[in-house]
Amino acid sequence: MYLKKVYSILTLLSTFSFSVNTSAQENQPNIIVFLVDDMGLMDTSVPFLVDTNGNPKKYPLNNYYITPNMEQLAGQGIRFTNFYAHSVCSPTRASILTGQNSARHKTTNWIDLENNNKNNFGPSSWNWEGLNKSSITLPRLLQSTGYKTIHVGKAHFGPNGSEGVNPLNIGFDVNVGGSGAGHPGSYYGRDGYGNIKGQKSRAVPGLEKYWGDDIFLTEALTREANDKISEATEEGKPFFLYMSHYAVHQPFQSDPRFAEHYKNSGKDEKAQAYATLIEGMDKSLGDIIAHVKDLGLGENTLILFLGDNGSDAPLPIANEYSSSEPLRGKKAMHWEGGMRVPFIASWVTPNHQIKVQKELKISQNQMESQIGTILDLFPTICNLANVKVPESHLTDGFDLQKQFKGKTNKKRENTFLNHFPHDHRSPYFTSFVKEDWKVVYHFQIEGTPKYELYNLINDPFEANNLAQSNLKQLKVMMKLLQEDMDNKQALYPEKNGQILEIIQP
């Protein structure tokens, strides 16, 4: 009789625990941020640009890449044609997790593992150590409300010796593969992903069980992500998965699963390898979606797909047009090709009849032309998950939920500031977009400052610099740029101990 009572109590507790966990999973949506390194707007078969009537328009690069799972996701969700990121990776990654523009959080350049890479005239006090244990981050806030927070893949939140080098210090319960490295030592399992052969200082940690096998890094990370999703489900917890692929960053090593698809493309070996990295990433997307559906979580799982900066595909450059063509520029450049990235939002299994999808409706197979930015993920996810953000934490983004419905958010400021006071492909510049206009200021390192002004409606590919012919509009845009810089307390380049402040036209 005693054993029967104990068994009944345990059964009751187990049933109660299951019902509580099931209720938690139903009330709090699972969230996947699927982030692809160095993936620009044109690195996909999905058209993100539109014609004059607002309809999707394909360009040659769209016909080169093979991304059927992105096509399916775009067909069942909404994609943005004007979605902005910072032009290099660490600033974007810190912005996604904090909701702050890089000018505010001060991580304005990519973080070098070993050295302060402010460059010759960069700000002496820029935040090269990135995020830390005291940073208010999206995973930390979600963690506090019961989410299992999972980091898989590239981190690049801080250099060696810093707190940010370990994602567990910034709010993640689980870290697979994340370190301070900005790219993998190798994509090949036979190389131990750099631990056996390759660039050992950039070796991917935590994947020992795949060492020596012919398992590509993208595939290994996908398997690990699916395992962690299963674990969260077994624990009865809603999950936040930050699926951050090392692909498609260099080294441009060919994924052998897809190499045959590009052998007759007419492009060189590196460009073919890059295309295999794109297709492998797309397979990962499909595999994670399939796994979520197999677990019966599709209707309660939101997926946000995006790149972290403009494309860095190893394609020829002609008149500053290259891997983002027809957009001008590429990664680390001040033109649109360095800042515009793909963005898709969708429920894994759309069903607008269930409660969570009624609360966050997402239009299907629709293009959104109003601006969106990396800064918007933070408020959007916090609002969806009913997370309270401390009042002391200033943010720069806007909730995207209205835009997900295909409606204009009249309350948002259609602006984006990309501040880069360092030296890279485009050195020491600040660009500012507002509505139809874009201005670029090049700091006066030598000679006089330079200005660029473009009307992005009439000249979306930035062929005609109007800085001299439309001085009135240039002054308007430069005034707005300065105001935004002041608001975010931006840091400036420095020369001979002097701060190089903006010179107005």
C-alpha positions as a printed NumPy array, in Angstrom:
array([[  0.   ,   0.   ,   0.   ],
       [  2.862,   2.363,   0.891],
       [  4.608,   1.737,  -2.425],
       [  1.352,   2.322,  -4.298],
       [  0.918,   5.694,  -2.54 ],
       [  4.505,   6.71 ,  -3.336],
       [  4.023,   5.694,  -6.955],
       [  0.754,   7.679,  -7.146],
       [  2.423,  10.771,  -5.689],
       [  5.359,  10.521,  -8.083],
       [  2.995,  10.024, -10.996],
       [  0.953,  13.062,  -9.919],
       [  4.108,  15.203,  -9.559],
       [  5.384,  14.004, -12.925],
       [  2.051,  14.81 , -14.567],
       [  1.963,  18.233, -12.888],
       [  5.546,  18.955, -13.961],
       [  4.765,  17.914, -17.536],
       [  1.647,  20.094, -17.632],
       [  3.55 ,  23.099, -16.25 ],
       [  6.391,  22.603, -18.726],
       [  3.993,  22.079, -21.622],
       [  2.104,  25.215, -20.619],
       [  5.358,  27.183, -20.46 ],
       [  6.322,  26.011, -23.925],
       [  2.92 ,  26.964, -25.308],
       [  2.847,  30.402, -23.678],
       [  6.397,  31.406, -24.497],
       [  7.351,  31.019, -28.151],
       [ 10.626,  29.415, -29.087],
       [ 12.889,  31.825, -30.956],
       [ 15.642,  31.062, -33.454],
       [ 18.013,  33.775, -34.65 ],
       [ 19.701,  32.218, -37.686],
       [ 22.726,  34.428, -38.352],
       [ 25.046,  33.875, -41.315],
       [ 28.54 ,  35.356, -41.268],
       [ 29.409,  37.669, -44.185],
       [ 26.197,  36.873, -46.073],
       [ 25.143,  39.814, -48.217],
       [ 21.861,  40.624, -49.874],
       [ 22.692,  38.877, -53.15 ],
       [ 24.192,  35.629, -51.77 ],
       [ 20.997,  33.657, -52.335],
       [ 18.532,  32.464, -54.947],
       [ 15.886,  34.514, -53.106],
       [ 15.476,  37.963, -54.693],
       [ 15.584,  40.718, -52.079],
       [ 15.677,  43.643, -54.502],
       [ 12.555,  44.926, -56.235],
       [ 11.614,  46.584, -59.504],
       [  9.941,  49.986, -59.802],
       [  6.575,  48.403, -58.986],
       [  7.824,  46.838, -55.78 ],
       [  7.935,  43.289, -57.145],
       [ 10.891,  40.951, -56.484],
       [ 13.533,  41.184, -59.19 ],
       [ 16.256,  38.618, -59.813],
       [ 19.802,  39.526, -60.787],
       [ 22.578,  37.236, -62.094],
       [ 23.919,  36.324, -58.656],
       [ 20.461,  35.099, -57.63 ],
       [ 20.684,  32.578, -60.439],
       [ 24.122,  31.382, -59.314],
       [ 23.382,  30.479, -55.697],
       [ 21.199,  27.529, -54.635],
       [ 19.122,  28.166, -51.5  ],
       [ 15.803,  26.259, -51.703],
       [ 15.178,  26.365, -47.943],
       [ 15.546,  30.128, -47.918],
       [ 13.078,  30.229, -50.802],
       [ 10.577,  28.206, -48.79 ],
       [ 11.07 ,  30.349, -45.694],
       [ 10.601,  33.547, -47.715],
       [  7.483,  32.098, -49.321],
       [  5.826,  31.456, -45.978],
       [  7.107,  34.617, -44.281],
       [  8.065,  38.213, -44.915],
       [ 11.412,  39.461, -46.216],
       [ 12.854,  42.957, -46.017],
       [ 14.455,  44.641, -48.988],
       [ 15.944,  47.488, -46.902],
       [ 17.429,  45.761, -43.853],
       [ 20.622,  47.322, -42.489],
       [ 23.561,  45.995, -40.483],
       [ 26.927,  47.452, -39.581],
       [ 29.529,  46.874, -42.272],
       [ 31.721,  44.482, -40.223],
       [ 30.847,  41.65 , -37.872],
       [ 31.582,  42.383, -34.178],
       [ 29.649,  45.683, -34.162],
       [ 26.599,  43.933, -35.627],
       [ 26.823,  41.005, -33.219],
       [ 27.012,  43.268, -30.172],
       [ 24.116,  45.32 , -31.563],
       [ 21.876,  42.286, -32.033],
       [ 22.372,  41.24 , -28.42 ],
       [ 22.065,  44.726, -26.872],
       [ 19.696,  46.582, -29.19 ],
       [ 22.241,  49.406, -29.308],
       [ 23.903,  51.013, -32.296],
       [ 27.668,  50.45 , -32.375],
       [ 28.204,  54.194, -31.893],
       [ 26.506,  53.768, -28.5  ],
       [ 28.049,  50.492, -27.291],
       [ 31.429,  51.581, -28.747],
       [ 32.436,  48.252, -30.335],
       [ 32.873,  49.93 , -33.712],
       [ 35.361,  47.558, -35.365],
       [ 35.779,  43.808, -35.661],
       [ 37.53 ,  42.447, -32.58 ],
       [ 41.02 ,  41.029, -33.013],
       [ 41.785,  38.03 , -30.795],
       [ 45.155,  39.251, -29.59 ],
       [ 45.467,  42.998, -30.199],
       [ 43.632,  46.287, -29.932],
       [ 42.971,  46.912, -33.617],
       [ 41.851,  50.512, -33.354],
       [ 44.2  ,  51.234, -36.313],
       [ 46.436,  54.297, -36.672],
       [ 43.822,  56.978, -36.059],
       [ 41.027,  55.031, -34.35 ],
       [ 39.469,  56.204, -31.062],
       [ 41.725,  55.306, -28.131],
       [ 38.769,  54.388, -25.922],
       [ 36.719,  52.28 , -28.338],
       [ 35.294,  49.131, -26.748],
       [ 37.613,  46.476, -28.184],
       [ 36.846,  44.087, -25.298],
       [ 33.213,  43.869, -26.4  ],
       [ 30.497,  42.393, -24.188],
       [ 31.054,  41.326, -20.575],
       [ 29.326,  39.805, -17.53 ],
       [ 27.591,  43.07 , -16.68 ],
       [ 26.273,  43.729, -20.198],
       [ 22.492,  43.706, -20.528],
       [ 21.96 ,  41.23 , -23.33 ],
       [ 19.064,  39.547, -25.04 ],
       [ 20.006,  36.015, -23.91 ],
       [ 20.487,  37.173, -20.308],
       [ 17.03 ,  38.751, -20.247],
       [ 15.43 ,  35.688, -21.836],
       [ 17.334,  33.441, -19.438],
       [ 15.813,  35.276, -16.49 ],
       [ 12.288,  34.473, -17.718],
       [ 12.849,  30.729, -18.062],
       [ 14.269,  30.366, -21.556],
       [ 16.986,  27.836, -22.319],
       [ 19.487,  30.073, -24.115],
       [ 21.637,  28.237, -26.649],
       [ 24.651,  29.571, -28.523],
       [ 25.936,  27.524, -31.457],
       [ 28.724,  28.622, -33.811],
       [ 30.616,  31.877, -34.115],
       [ 30.614,  34.248, -31.142],
       [ 33.28 ,  36.959, -31.637],
       [ 32.008,  39.01 , -28.691],
       [ 35.418,  39.661, -27.107],
       [ 39.178,  38.999, -27.439],
       [ 41.307,  36.439, -25.621],
       [ 41.36 ,  37.089, -21.883],
       [ 38.105,  39.054, -21.852],
       [ 34.803,  38.008, -20.283],
       [ 33.061,  38.261, -23.632],
       [ 35.223,  35.541, -25.149],
       [ 32.9  ,  32.961, -23.525],
       [ 29.182,  33.186, -24.45 ],
       [ 28.316,  31.647, -21.059],
       [ 29.394,  34.955, -19.495],
       [ 26.857,  36.999, -21.44 ],
       [ 23.667,  35.055, -20.804],
       [ 23.859,  31.769, -22.664],
       [ 23.202,  28.491, -20.832],
       [ 24.93 ,  26.497, -23.559],
       [ 27.862,  27.266, -25.823],
       [ 28.881,  25.058, -28.714],
       [ 31.774,  26.279, -30.842],
       [ 31.845,  29.903, -29.739],
       [ 35.069,  31.726, -28.866],
       [ 36.751,  35.019, -29.65 ],
       [ 37.67 ,  33.895, -33.151],
       [ 36.07 ,  35.615, -36.089],
       [ 36.522,  32.715, -38.485],
       [ 37.266,  28.977, -38.183],
       [ 40.738,  27.469, -38.298],
       [ 39.294,  25.012, -40.817],
       [ 35.873,  23.866, -41.984],
       [ 37.029,  20.238, -42.188],
       [ 36.424,  17.642, -39.51 ],
       [ 39.562,  15.807, -40.609],
       [ 41.461,  18.949, -39.565],
       [ 39.67 ,  19.05 , -36.213],
       [ 38.245,  22.383, -37.394],
       [ 41.728,  23.845, -36.927],
       [ 42.696,  21.89 , -33.818],
       [ 44.641,  19.263, -35.817],
       [ 45.531,  21.142, -38.975],
       [ 44.86 ,  24.684, -40.125],
       [ 44.923,  27.963, -38.24 ],
       [ 45.066,  26.682, -34.654],
       [ 44.639,  30.111, -33.056],
       [ 41.195,  30.193, -34.701],
       [ 40.321,  26.538, -33.999],
       [ 36.641,  25.901, -33.23 ],
       [ 36.23 ,  24.575, -29.658],
       [ 33.946,  21.863, -28.34 ],
       [ 33.518,  19.585, -31.352],
       [ 36.047,  16.887, -30.466],
       [ 33.697,  14.025, -31.288],
       [ 33.812,  15.032, -34.976],
       [ 37.604,  15.34 , -35.223],
       [ 39.111,  13.173, -37.919],
       [ 35.755,  12.576, -39.639],
       [ 34.687,  13.988, -42.988],
       [ 31.963,  16.094, -41.396],
       [ 31.901,  19.693, -42.573],
       [ 31.741,  22.347, -39.838],
       [ 28.337,  23.612, -40.957],
       [ 26.914,  20.091, -40.605],
       [ 28.519,  19.477, -37.206],
       [ 27.092,  22.711, -35.815],
       [ 23.663,  21.867, -37.2  ],
       [ 23.658,  18.461, -35.502],
       [ 24.668,  20.077, -32.23 ],
       [ 21.962,  22.735, -32.533],
       [ 19.302,  20.092, -33.084],
       [ 20.559,  18.105, -30.095],
       [ 20.322,  21.199, -27.882],
       [ 16.795,  21.927, -29.128],
       [ 15.823,  18.373, -28.159],
       [ 17.361,  18.799, -24.712],
       [ 15.425,  22.017, -24.086],
       [ 12.235,  20.288, -25.189],
       [ 12.864,  17.359, -22.838],
       [ 13.41 ,  19.863, -20.007],
       [ 10.098,  21.489, -20.868],
       [ 11.7  ,  24.866, -21.454],
       [ 11.12 ,  27.336, -24.266],
       [ 14.376,  27.873, -26.117],
       [ 16.256,  30.767, -27.641],
       [ 18.693,  29.453, -30.241],
       [ 21.349,  31.83 , -31.511],
       [ 22.422,  29.759, -34.52 ],
       [ 25.479,  31.667, -35.675],
       [ 27.228,  29.931, -38.554],
       [ 30.926,  30.456, -39.26 ],
       [ 29.921,  30.061, -42.886],
       [ 30.221,  31.861, -45.187],
       [ 33.368,  33.57 , -43.856],
       [ 36.794,  32.702, -45.266],
       [ 38.759,  30.416, -45.42 ],
       [ 36.873,  29.592, -48.609],
       [ 37.051,  25.811, -48.312],
       [ 34.727,  23.816, -50.519],
       [ 31.935,  21.822, -48.907],
       [ 32.299,  18.536, -50.84 ],
       [ 28.585,  17.779, -50.562],
       [ 27.802,  20.538, -53.063],
       [ 30.969,  21.004, -55.124],
       [ 29.549,  19.345, -58.25 ],
       [ 26.81 ,  21.967, -58.485],
       [ 29.315,  24.706, -59.404],
       [ 32.051,  22.951, -61.41 ],
       [ 30.746,  24.274, -64.731],
       [ 29.789,  27.741, -63.467],
       [ 32.721,  29.495, -65.123],
       [ 33.76 ,  31.   , -61.787],
       [ 37.122,  30.408, -60.143],
       [ 37.824,  27.886, -57.392],
       [ 37.302,  30.263, -54.465],
       [ 34.011,  31.565, -55.827],
       [ 32.823,  27.985, -56.289],
       [ 33.86 ,  27.145, -52.726],
       [ 31.934,  30.174, -51.473],
       [ 28.818,  28.94 , -53.269],
       [ 29.14 ,  25.552, -51.533],
       [ 29.316,  27.357, -48.188],
       [ 26.08 ,  29.162, -49.077],
       [ 24.33 ,  25.937, -50.056],
       [ 25.576,  24.147, -46.932],
       [ 24.203,  26.959, -44.784],
       [ 20.87 ,  26.611, -46.583],
       [ 20.801,  22.867, -45.891],
       [ 21.407,  23.637, -42.217],
       [ 18.408,  25.967, -42.251],
       [ 16.243,  23.214, -43.729],
       [ 17.537,  20.585, -41.272],
       [ 16.815,  22.75 , -38.217],
       [ 13.338,  23.612, -39.489],
       [ 12.632,  19.915, -40.122],
       [ 13.797,  18.984, -36.621],
       [ 11.615,  21.619, -34.975],
       [  8.639,  20.3  , -36.931],
       [  9.443,  16.702, -35.98 ],
       [  9.309,  17.724, -32.32 ],
       [  5.87 ,  19.257, -32.866],
       [  7.128,  22.777, -32.091],
       [  6.728,  24.393, -35.511],
       [  3.626,  26.438, -34.718],
       [  5.262,  27.879, -31.607],
       [  8.7  ,  28.648, -33.056],
       [  9.68 ,  31.941, -34.66 ],
       [ 12.701,  32.076, -36.936],
       [ 14.548,  35.263, -37.845],
       [ 17.08 ,  34.787, -40.64 ],
       [ 19.751,  37.406, -41.402],
       [ 23.349,  38.191, -42.374],
       [ 25.727,  40.223, -40.201],
       [ 27.22 ,  42.539, -42.85 ],
       [ 27.619,  42.875, -46.605],
       [ 28.876,  40.051, -48.783],
       [ 32.542,  39.1  , -48.876],
       [ 32.254,  36.619, -51.753],
       [ 35.589,  36.288, -53.618],
       [ 34.35 ,  37.782, -56.872],
       [ 36.102,  40.331, -59.131],
       [ 35.633,  44.034, -58.351],
       [ 34.855,  46.414, -61.215],
       [ 34.193,  50.095, -60.486],
       [ 33.434,  49.176, -56.855],
       [ 30.74 ,  46.672, -57.863],
       [ 31.367,  43.072, -56.901],
       [ 29.745,  40.413, -54.712],
       [ 26.713,  42.576, -53.915],
       [ 26.053,  43.673, -57.494],
       [ 23.948,  45.522, -58.509],
       [ 24.467,  47.162, -55.102],
       [ 27.749,  49.03 , -54.901],
       [ 30.477,  47.862, -52.545],
       [ 30.854,  44.825, -50.293],
       [ 31.75 ,  43.977, -46.69 ],
       [ 33.564,  46.795, -44.825],
       [ 32.583,  49.407, -47.408],
       [ 30.378,  52.45 , -46.891],
       [ 28.084,  51.777, -49.859],
       [ 24.864,  49.78 , -49.649],
       [ 26.609,  46.53 , -50.569],
       [ 28.481,  46.719, -47.264],
       [ 25.417,  47.407, -45.115],
       [ 22.341,  45.737, -46.615],
       [ 21.716,  42.143, -45.576],
       [ 19.005,  39.523, -46.117],
       [ 16.303,  39.348, -43.466],
       [ 13.365,  36.918, -43.328],
       [ 10.848,  36.469, -40.507],
       [  8.515,  33.491, -40.352],
       [  6.871,  31.025, -38.054],
       [  8.331,  27.59 , -38.707],
       [  4.798,  26.286, -39.27 ],
       [  2.438,  29.16 , -40.055],
       [ -0.991,  28.804, -38.437],
       [ -2.672,  32.088, -37.668],
       [ -5.408,  30.324, -35.713],
       [ -3.254,  29.597, -32.683],
       [ -2.856,  32.165, -29.919],
       [  0.82 ,  33.037, -30.271],
       [  0.525,  33.58 , -34.021],
       [ -2.6  ,  35.677, -33.557],
       [ -0.549,  37.908, -31.271],
       [  2.301,  38.078, -33.789],
       [  0.917,  37.774, -37.282],
       [  3.472,  37.45 , -40.049],
       [  2.448,  38.07 , -43.647],
       [  3.278,  35.322, -46.091],
       [  5.293,  35.667, -49.29 ],
       [  5.505,  39.425, -48.889],
       [  8.231,  42.013, -49.383],
       [  8.612,  44.757, -46.786],
       [ 10.054,  48.005, -48.121],
       [ 10.115,  50.052, -44.905],
       [ 13.544,  50.072, -43.323],
       [ 14.502,  47.465, -40.743],
       [ 17.789,  47.091, -38.869],
       [ 19.753,  44.713, -36.653],
       [ 18.834,  47.007, -33.744],
       [ 15.201,  45.915, -34.065],
       [ 15.687,  42.277, -33.06 ],
       [ 16.197,  43.147, -29.401],
       [ 12.921,  45.054, -28.807],
       [ 10.941,  42.74 , -31.083],
       [ 11.999,  39.58 , -29.247],
       [ 11.72 ,  41.17 , -25.793],
       [  8.168,  42.332, -26.498],
       [  7.145,  38.988, -27.957],
       [  8.537,  37.099, -24.951],
       [  7.123,  39.631, -22.439],
       [ 10.593,  40.507, -21.202],
       [ 11.05 ,  43.728, -19.282],
       [ 14.114,  45.733, -20.267],
       [ 15.714,  47.8  , -17.481],
       [ 14.935,  51.486, -17.91 ],
       [ 18.618,  52.312, -17.591],
       [ 19.397,  50.329, -20.747],
       [ 19.141,  52.686, -23.718],
       [ 18.236,  51.007, -27.002],
       [ 18.082,  52.23 , -30.585],
       [ 15.755,  49.807, -32.358],
       [ 12.037,  49.5  , -33.039],
       [  9.595,  46.634, -32.575],
       [  9.061,  44.993, -35.979],
       [  5.739,  43.336, -35.171],
       [  3.655,  45.844, -37.133],
       [  5.96 ,  45.552, -40.145],
       [  5.751,  41.757, -39.937],
       [  2.058,  42.202, -40.753],
       [  3.004,  44.156, -43.867],
       [  1.924,  47.464, -42.339],
       [  3.911,  50.681, -42.084],
       [  5.158,  51.591, -38.632],
       [  4.535,  55.319, -38.656],
       [  6.18 ,  55.723, -35.253],
       [  9.595,  54.469, -36.261],
       [ 12.443,  56.664, -37.419],
       [ 13.514,  55.36 , -40.797],
       [ 17.182,  55.97 , -40.11 ],
       [ 20.384,  54.004, -39.699],
       [ 23.795,  55.216, -38.553],
       [ 26.866,  53.208, -39.555],
       [ 29.867,  54.703, -37.771],
       [ 33.31 ,  53.274, -38.598],
       [ 36.18 ,  55.363, -37.146],
       [ 38.781,  52.758, -38.162],
       [ 40.77 ,  51.69 , -41.207],
       [ 39.536,  48.918, -43.481],
       [ 38.33 ,  48.831, -47.079],
       [ 36.484,  52.097, -46.502],
       [ 38.536,  53.886, -43.823],
       [ 37.33 ,  56.358, -41.193],
       [ 33.781,  57.097, -42.279],
       [ 30.262,  57.579, -41.021],
       [ 27.194,  56.946, -43.143],
       [ 23.642,  57.918, -42.29 ],
       [ 20.424,  56.834, -43.992],
       [ 17.117,  58.645, -43.544],
       [ 14.13 ,  57.744, -45.666],
       [ 15.18 ,  58.166, -49.326],
       [ 18.513,  59.835, -48.632],
       [ 21.966,  58.669, -47.622],
       [ 25.006,  60.734, -46.705],
       [ 28.581,  59.529, -46.162],
       [ 31.212,  61.548, -44.333],
       [ 34.887,  60.671, -44.779],
       [ 36.983,  62.031, -41.901],
       [ 39.833,  64.402, -42.669],
       [ 42.853,  62.168, -42.075],
       [ 44.77 ,  63.807, -44.912],
       [ 43.666,  66.788, -46.984],
       [ 40.037,  67.885, -46.73 ],
       [ 36.967,  65.911, -45.634],
       [ 34.877,  64.276, -48.334],
       [ 31.134,  63.915, -48.629],
       [ 28.875,  61.622, -50.604],
       [ 25.134,  62.087, -51.045],
       [ 22.719,  59.691, -52.729],
       [ 18.995,  59.538, -53.344],
       [ 18.359,  55.827, -52.837],
       [ 14.991,  55.916, -54.591],
       [ 16.23 ,  57.481, -57.82 ],
       [ 19.722,  55.997, -57.579],
       [ 19.564,  52.751, -55.546],
       [ 22.975,  51.59 , -56.769],
       [ 24.781,  54.816, -55.75 ],
       [ 26.161,  55.749, -59.139],
       [ 25.632,  59.533, -58.813],
       [ 27.174,  61.474, -55.931],
       [ 24.998,  64.583, -55.421],
       [ 27.129,  66.181, -52.702],
       [ 28.207,  69.091, -54.905],
       [ 25.063,  69.517, -56.964],
       [ 22.614,  69.436, -54.029],
       [ 24.401,  71.295, -51.259],
       [ 21.122,  72.142, -49.507],
       [ 20.194,  68.484, -49.025],
       [ 23.775,  67.652, -48.059],
       [ 23.624,  70.194, -45.242],
       [ 20.283,  68.785, -44.053],
       [ 21.632,  65.24 , -43.959],
       [ 24.931,  66.197, -42.332],
       [ 23.074,  68.069, -39.591],
       [ 20.975,  64.963, -38.912],
       [ 24.082,  62.786, -38.939],
       [ 25.749,  65.03 , -36.372],
       [ 22.659,  65.023, -34.145],
       [ 22.517,  61.25 , -34.188],
       [ 26.228,  60.993, -33.387],
       [ 25.758,  63.37 , -30.449],
       [ 22.747,  61.406, -29.209],
       [ 24.763,  58.202, -29.123],
       [ 27.893,  59.915, -27.745],
       [ 29.935,  58.514, -30.607],
       [ 33.723,  58.399, -30.516],
       [ 35.798,  60.032, -33.262],
       [ 39.089,  59.245, -34.99 ],
       [ 42.173,  60.824, -33.394],
       [ 45.341,  62.25 , -34.931],
       [ 48.369,  63.591, -33.072],
       [ 46.35 ,  63.59 , -29.865],
       [ 43.544,  65.631, -31.423],
       [ 39.979,  64.419, -31.941],
       [ 38.921,  64.694, -35.576],
       [ 35.409,  66.033, -35.227],
       [ 33.   ,  66.381, -38.125],
       [ 33.399,  69.419, -40.349],
       [ 30.032,  70.545, -41.68 ],
       [ 29.781,  71.48 , -45.39 ]])
